[in-house]
Amino acid sequence: MSSPPEAIREQLMANNPEFQRLREEHIRYAQRLDQLSAKNHLSEQEQIEEILLKKKKLRVKDEMEMMIRQAGSV
Protein backbone atom coordinates (compact mmCIF):
# COMPACT_ATOMS: atom_id res chain seq x y z
CA MET A 1 0.00 0.00 0.00
CA SER A 2 1.38 3.41 -0.91
CA SER A 3 1.84 6.29 1.51
CA PRO A 4 -0.36 9.39 1.32
CA PRO A 5 1.20 12.24 -0.69
CA GLU A 6 1.57 14.46 2.39
CA ALA A 7 3.61 11.82 4.22
CA ILE A 8 5.80 11.33 1.15
CA ARG A 9 6.25 15.10 0.84
CA GLU A 10 7.36 15.33 4.48
CA GLN A 11 9.78 12.44 4.01
CA LEU A 12 11.27 14.05 0.91
CA MET A 13 11.61 17.40 2.72
CA ALA A 14 13.49 15.68 5.52
CA ASN A 15 15.74 13.44 3.44
CA ASN A 16 16.07 14.67 -0.15
CA PRO A 17 18.33 17.69 -0.83
CA GLU A 18 16.97 18.11 -4.38
CA PHE A 19 13.39 18.24 -3.11
CA GLN A 20 14.45 20.74 -0.44
CA ARG A 21 16.13 22.90 -3.09
CA LEU A 22 13.01 22.83 -5.27
CA ARG A 23 10.81 23.76 -2.30
CA GLU A 24 13.04 26.72 -1.44
CA GLU A 25 12.99 27.82 -5.07
CA HIS A 26 9.19 27.55 -5.14
CA ILE A 27 8.95 29.70 -1.99
CA ARG A 28 11.27 32.36 -3.46
CA TYR A 29 9.16 32.57 -6.61
CA ALA A 30 5.96 32.81 -4.57
CA GLN A 31 7.41 35.59 -2.40
CA ARG A 32 8.48 37.63 -5.42
CA LEU A 33 5.08 37.12 -7.04
CA ASP A 34 3.47 38.37 -3.83
CA GLN A 35 5.66 41.49 -3.98
CA LEU A 36 4.66 42.13 -7.57
CA SER A 37 0.96 41.55 -6.92
CA ALA A 38 1.05 44.07 -4.07
CA LYS A 39 1.93 46.83 -6.51
CA ASN A 40 -0.82 48.96 -8.01
CA HIS A 41 0.90 49.07 -11.38
CA LEU A 42 3.56 46.90 -12.96
CA SER A 43 6.08 48.19 -15.45
CA GLU A 44 6.46 46.27 -18.69
CA GLN A 45 9.60 44.61 -17.28
CA GLU A 46 7.75 43.63 -14.11
CA GLN A 47 4.90 42.17 -16.15
CA ILE A 48 7.40 40.03 -18.05
CA GLU A 49 9.05 39.03 -14.77
CA GLU A 50 5.66 38.05 -13.36
CA ILE A 51 4.90 35.81 -16.34
CA LEU A 52 8.32 34.16 -16.16
CA LEU A 53 8.06 33.64 -12.40
CA LYS A 54 4.65 31.99 -12.76
CA LYS A 55 6.06 29.59 -15.35
CA LYS A 56 9.12 28.81 -13.23
CA LYS A 57 7.00 28.29 -10.12
CA LEU A 58 4.73 25.88 -11.98
CA ARG A 59 7.72 23.99 -13.43
CA VAL A 60 9.20 23.57 -9.95
CA LYS A 61 5.85 22.43 -8.55
CA ASP A 62 5.53 19.88 -11.36
CA GLU A 63 9.02 18.55 -10.60
CA MET A 64 8.16 18.23 -6.91
CA GLU A 65 4.90 16.43 -7.70
CA MET A 66 6.75 14.04 -10.02
CA MET A 67 9.21 13.24 -7.23
CA ILE A 68 6.30 12.59 -4.85
CA ARG A 69 4.62 10.26 -7.37
CA GLN A 70 7.88 8.39 -8.01
CA ALA A 71 8.55 7.99 -4.28
CA GLY A 72 4.99 6.75 -3.76
CA SER A 73 5.32 4.08 -6.40
CA VAL A 74 8.40 2.51 -4.83
Buried (B, 14 or more C-beta within 10 A) or exposed (E): EEBEEEEBBEBBEEEBEEBEEBBEBBEBBBEBBEEBEEEEEEEEEEEEBBEEBEEBBEBBBEBBEEBBEEBBEE
